[in-house]
Amino acid sequence: MKPSAYLDAAKAQLGITSDYELAKRLEVRTGHLAMMRSGERPIPLDVAYRVAITLQMDPAYVVADLAEQSEKNEKRRTFWRSFLSRAAMAIAAIACTLALNFSAISGSGPSTLGGANRRLRYCA
């Protein structure tokens, strides 16, 4: 995602429409925000983390994505690309694991194992 897209998504998530308000929320000057949006200035780490947290995304993924886009050195850009690939695979693996753990197909829902229902019986 481009830096401007991250900033727009953060505005949407916060329910605001102005860059002035976004700059206040991200604790940056409006001029700096405009330069980040245009690509003249990279998004600083603290701002990238705030944006990631606002968007409920992994901050490491957002930082790596932004670094890959702004990096001039091809070896470093390749590193960031490989990091993003590994992060995407890890997220997919976690999602699949969670889906299987809570699906009816696996048969391991709380009622099958006596999870929450069993605890309630002992508390009663």
QUIRAFEN-V937303 format. One record per pair of residues at least 6 apart in sequence whose ideal C-beta (glycine too) atoms are under 8 Angstrom apart, sorted by sequence separation. I is the first residue (numbers start at 0). J is the second residue. D is the distance in whole Angstrom. If there is no record, write none. Layout:
BEGIN
i:I j:J d:D
i:I j:J d:D
END
This chain:
BEGIN
i:10 j:16 d:7
i:15 j:21 d:6
i:22 j:28 d:6
i:34 j:40 d:4
i:35 j:41 d:7
i:51 j:57 d:7
i:52 j:58 d:7
i:70 j:76 d:4
i:99 j:105 d:5
i:108 j:114 d:8
i:109 j:115 d:4
i:110 j:116 d:6
i:10 j:17 d:8
i:13 j:20 d:8
i:22 j:29 d:4
i:25 j:32 d:7
i:35 j:42 d:5
i:51 j:58 d:4
i:54 j:61 d:8
i:100 j:107 d:6
i:101 j:108 d:7
i:109 j:116 d:7
i:0 j:8 d:7
i:10 j:18 d:8
i:13 j:21 d:7
i:27 j:35 d:8
i:42 j:50 d:7
i:15 j:24 d:7
i:22 j:31 d:8
i:31 j:40 d:6
i:51 j:60 d:7
i:66 j:75 d:8
i:67 j:76 d:6
i:70 j:79 d:6
i:10 j:20 d:8
i:19 j:29 d:6
i:22 j:32 d:4
i:48 j:58 d:5
i:51 j:61 d:4
i:10 j:21 d:5
i:13 j:24 d:6
i:18 j:29 d:6
i:21 j:32 d:6
i:35 j:46 d:7
i:47 j:58 d:7
i:50 j:61 d:6
i:51 j:62 d:8
i:6 j:18 d:8
i:9 j:21 d:6
i:67 j:79 d:3
i:48 j:61 d:8
i:66 j:79 d:5
i:67 j:80 d:6
i:18 j:32 d:6
i:47 j:61 d:5
i:48 j:62 d:7
i:6 j:21 d:7
i:9 j:24 d:8
i:18 j:33 d:7
i:47 j:62 d:5
i:64 j:79 d:8
i:67 j:82 d:8
i:9 j:25 d:8
i:27 j:43 d:8
i:63 j:79 d:5
i:67 j:83 d:6
i:18 j:36 d:7
i:44 j:62 d:7
i:47 j:65 d:6
i:26 j:45 d:8
i:27 j:46 d:6
i:63 j:82 d:5
i:64 j:83 d:6
i:26 j:46 d:8
i:63 j:83 d:5
i:25 j:46 d:5
i:26 j:49 d:8
i:42 j:65 d:6
i:60 j:83 d:7
i:63 j:86 d:7
i:25 j:49 d:5
i:41 j:65 d:7
i:24 j:49 d:8
i:25 j:50 d:7
i:6 j:32 d:7
i:60 j:86 d:5
i:59 j:86 d:7
i:41 j:69 d:5
i:6 j:35 d:7
i:57 j:86 d:7
i:6 j:36 d:6
i:60 j:90 d:8
i:38 j:69 d:8
i:2 j:35 d:6
i:3 j:36 d:5
i:57 j:90 d:8
i:2 j:36 d:7
i:3 j:37 d:8
i:3 j:38 d:8
i:2 j:38 d:6
i:5 j:42 d:7
i:2 j:41 d:8
i:2 j:42 d:5
i:9 j:49 d:8
i:13 j:53 d:6
i:9 j:50 d:5
i:12 j:53 d:5
i:5 j:47 d:8
i:8 j:50 d:8
i:12 j:54 d:6
i:6 j:50 d:7
i:9 j:53 d:5
i:5 j:50 d:5
i:9 j:54 d:6
i:8 j:54 d:6
i:5 j:54 d:7
i:5 j:61 d:7
i:5 j:65 d:7
i:2 j:65 d:6
i:0 j:64 d:6
i:2 j:68 d:7
i:1 j:68 d:7
END
